[in-house]
Every structure is written in C-alpha cells, then in structure tokens.
Amino acid sequence: MNLAEITMFAVRLLAGAGVFLVGVHLLTANIEQLATERIKSLFQRTADKRLVNVGIGAAATALIQSSGVTTVLIVGFVNVGVVNLYQAAAMIMGANIGTTITAQIAALSAFPFTTYIQLLIFAGIMMDMACKSDSLKRSGMILAGLGLIFSGLGMMSDAMKANRDAIQSVFETVTNPFLLFLAGIVLTALVQSSSATTSVIIAMSVAGLTVGTGGNEVLYLILGTNIGSCVTALMSSATAGTNAKRAGLIHLLFNTFGSGIFLVLLICWPGFMANTFQRWFPSVATQIAMFHTFFNLACTVLFLPFCGLFVKVSQLLIPEREPRRVSTYLDERILSSPSLAISHLEKELVLLADAAMDAFRAAYRSFQARDKSQIAPTQKKIDEANATAQGIINYLIRLSAQSRISEEQSISKLYNDVGDVMRIGEIADNFTKYTVRTLAQNLQFTKTGCSELDEMVAQVEELYALTKEYLVTKDSALLNRVDQAEDRVDGLRRQFIDNHIRRLNLGECKPECSGVFINMVSNLERLGDHLTYIAGTGNSPLAAPQN
C-alpha cells in the first residue's frame, strides 16, 4: 500500500467508525430516555437476592444498550446510598451480560439482509421530522441509530475488504496473546465502550480478516475489551464517595479476574476456538459475539457466590478515610436519566423538609425555654437547610435542560415544593426573632397562651407527619387527612386569636404581648399552608410569611 492508499483506507475506516459511534449514541440516548420509567422500576426492585440484582443489571443494560451507562448509574446509586455494595456487585455482573446484546446485533451484519436495515436511517429521520409526539420522535431516532450502526459496520467492512491482503499480512504477524490482550484494553479505554471495540472486531471478521492464525488470537482482544470497559465506571467514581469508588473497583476486579482466568485457559488450550465456537456456528462474526456472551455468563456464574469477597477486598483496598457526609440523593451521574433524577429529587425533598422542620423545632424550643443561647445553633440549622435548598435548585436547573415535555410538570412542582420548604425555614427564623423580642422586652405570656401555642405546634407536627408519609408513599388516600389536619390548624388560629383578645379584655394578658402571640399563631397557620402545598392539595403562592 502506498501513502495515498493508506490515507484513503484510514479515511474510510474512521468515517465508518464515526457513523457507527453516532448510531450507537443515538440508539443508547433515545432508548435511555424512553425506557427511564422501566429502568426506574427495575432499580426500585433491588433486593438482597443476588440473582435478582444480576437480572436488574442485565435488563437495564439490555434496555439502554450500554454497560457504561448502567455502571455509571450503579455507581451513582451506591454514592447516594440507594444501593449497597453487595447489590452493586451483582448488578455489575448482570450489566456485563446485558452489554453483549450490542455484539449480537453487530454480528447480524454478516448476513446479507442487513443491507436493507440501513433503510431505517431514512425511515427514522422521516419519523423525527414528521411526528410531533416526543416518544415517536425518539422512536424514529432509535430506528435511525440502528440503521447507522449497520451502515457504519458496512463502511468499515468495505474499507477493510478493499485492502484485505495488505491488512491481513499485518494481522497475521500479531500472535502474542499478551500484546493482543493489551491492545483490547487500550482500544476500549480510548473509546470507553467494549461494545464498540467488539463491533469493530466483528466488522473485521465480516471483511474476511483474521487475527494471527485465525484461532484464539481474536479472543484475546475480546478479553482485553472487558477490562478496558471499566474505565468509564472508574472515571465516574473518581470524584464520588468511598463506597462509589469501591463499586468502580469491584467492576475492575470482576472483569480483571474473569479475563485473567480465560486468558490462561486460552493459552493452555490453543484449539479452544476451533473445537468449540467454530464447530457450533458457521459465521465468524457470530462466533465472536457468542464467545463474548459466553465469557460474561461464565464469569457471572463463577463469581456470583463470591460477591461478599469482592466487597471485602474493595473495602480493604479503599479504606474509609473521608468523613461520612450527610446522605443526599443528588448525583450528577443520573442527570442524563431525568425520570430517575426526579425520583431522587423527591427523596431529597423529604430530607430537606426534615431539616427545615428540625430548624423550626429548635427555634420553638428556644422560645419555650426563653434561652437566647439556642438562637445561634438554630440559625445554623436554617442556613444549612437554605444551602441544601439552593443545591436542589441548581440541580433542577441542570435537569431542566435535559428533560422532556412530559417531565416539565414534575420539575415545576419540585421547584414550588423547594420554595415552600424554604418558607418553613423563614418561619423558623421568625420564631428566633420573637424569642429575641420576648427577652429584650421581658414579655410574659399566660400559661393558657403557652399551652395554646403548644397545642397548635402539635397539630402542625401531625400535619407534617401526614405530608411526609404522602411524599414517601404517594398514597392519595392521605390527601384528605392532610386537608383535614390543615383545617384544624386554621381553626386553631382563629380560636386562639379570639381567646387572646378575650384575655386582653379581661386584663389577663398584657397588650405588648399581642404582637408576638398573634404573629406566632399566624406563622404556624402559614407553616400548615406550606405543608399542604407540598403535599399537592393546594396551589402554592410562595408568599413570604409575616414577620
């Protein structure tokens, strides 16, 4: 091959690889968007049963068509505490099985009928242009992505067929198992997709090219791709918590041990390919794809009983060196799956509401005890809740940029809910001001007035318990009880203000106490309003509470 031929070959090969990768991206991204509800449902079924978690990992990867995306999600779930390391280990094994689907699809390119599948590119683009439905548009992009995958594979195969003799003479000289193994690792690490590397190898086989003598050599490349695929999860866990780093390490350990065992097996059994897959399947592309599936299934069966050992090794290699942070469900890794991110935001909202109510309780205890020293710690709780709320808002802003029309209502509701929780923090801040005013002016409240405040706070606590239960369970039967509890809070406000005025007329209360008492019961009513807005039984005006 002269320089011009080498240049043309490289251009055609890279162009085919580009088309293939675009197709994989379209397929993965759009399936992920359409399947997020199913993925969400899958991960909500996590259990201590290892086979169940293997199935979850395999099914999620088969849906998304990318083990990299699945392992990043798993790392994210471990990072926020939704999935423990034992569950994650089994899910990662399942993800390795699910990722072999892409290679099976690529193996179909060996059959002539797949030429017609490239028409899906046109059909998919027409669907995207003509349809208004978001789901139909995404379905069109899935079809176009599938067509581009076969088109890219065809372009790469054609480029290699045109220069088969020259390329074959190079590949025949590469027989060193360790060199081929390393090449598989490096190539996959560069493209961050074992499916992509395996598909390129399959395209080579379709072009009639063989690595080395045509025996086990191509399998060494496949084994290397499994280790190279760990790069995505390792990069994702690099900036995460200790357990997330351990999840990334478990992925690496599992793939490394599995590849190492099979590497020794293939070196010791030079005729493995000839005696097994070459006998069972006529097409070389199918032989490679089936080995890829067999390898991952065999490793899962072999290592599944040792999930606990993988976890212990990861804990030994990555000890707990950082302070445990407050549990949070926000994670950048799941922003690409809006439905999952919304589910996590709803859980984060409960944590935020707990923090805001904790600040309110501290503020009220300070008032009850007439203890000014508790005001600073209370203010710190309020500031922490506000910082958490701002973090949620920033997360929502990033999520909004990637969400679909169908998810906008949920995101808008979360914006409003965060605003309502922040108002609870403002009410807590008001109560600290009432404490300061009470102490500065030496205000004295009657026992009756204090017991009325206690009664109203207890009713607000009951309302919050119902609201929180609804947020966690989504049981619509609770909404009527939320409304009833809020009505009782409203009734208590009216009743206690009337009682206070009556005590003033009888000379039992001092007039200077009125401003604090009436504002406190009004703020408690406002707190009840915001809790019902969060539960969704009212339309939050997000009005600032009275001072």
Sequence and secondary structure as in RCSB ss.txt:
>XXXX:A:sequence
MNLAEITMFAVRLLAGAGVFLVGVHLLTANIEQLATERIKSLFQRTADKRLVNVGIGAAATALIQSSGVTTVLIV
GFVNVGVVNLYQAAAMIMGANIGTTITAQIAALSAFPFTTYIQLLIFAGIMMDMACKSDSLKRSGMILAGLGLIF
SGLGMMSDAMKANRDAIQSVFETVTNPFLLFLAGIVLTALVQSSSATTSVIIAMSVAGLTVGTGGNEVLYLILGT
NIGSCVTALMSSATAGTNAKRAGLIHLLFNTFGSGIFLVLLICWPGFMANTFQRWFPSVATQIAMFHTFFNLACT
VLFLPFCGLFVKVSQLLIPEREPRRVSTYLDERILSSPSLAISHLEKELVLLADAAMDAFRAAYRSFQARDKSQI
APTQKKIDEANATAQGIINYLIRLSAQSRISEEQSISKLYNDVGDVMRIGEIADNFTKYTVRTLAQNLQFTKTGC
SELDEMVAQVEELYALTKEYLVTKDSALLNRVDQAEDRVDGLRRQFIDNHIRRLNLGECKPECSGVFINMVSNLE
RLGDHLTYIAGTGNSPLAAPQN
>XXXX:A:secstr
  HHHHHHHHHHHHHHHHHHHHHHHHHHHHHHHHHHHHHHHHHTT  S HHHHHHHHHHHHHHHT HHHHHHHHH
HHHHTTSS HHHHHHHHHHHHHHTHHHHHHHHGGGSTTHHHHTTHHHHHHHHHHH   HHHHHHHHHHHHHHHHH
HHHHHHHHHHHHTHHHHHHHHTT   HHHHHHHHHHHHHHHT HHHHHHHHHHHHHTT  STTSSSHHHHHHHHH
HHHTHHHHHHHHTTS HHHHHHHHHHHHHHHHHHHHHHHHHHH TTHHHHTHHHH S HHHHHHHHHHHHHHHHH
HHHGGGHHHHHHHHHHHS   S         GGGTTSHHHHHHHHHHHHHHHHHHHHHHHHHHHHHHHHT GGGH
HHHHHHHHHHHHHHHHHHHHHHHHHTT  HHHHHHHHHHHHHHHHHHHHHHHHHHHHHHHHHHHHTT    HHHH
HHHHHHHHHHHHHHHHHHHHHHH  TTHHHHHHHHHHHHHHHHHHHHHHHHHHHHHTSS GGGHHHHHHHHHHHH
HHHHHHHHHHTSS         
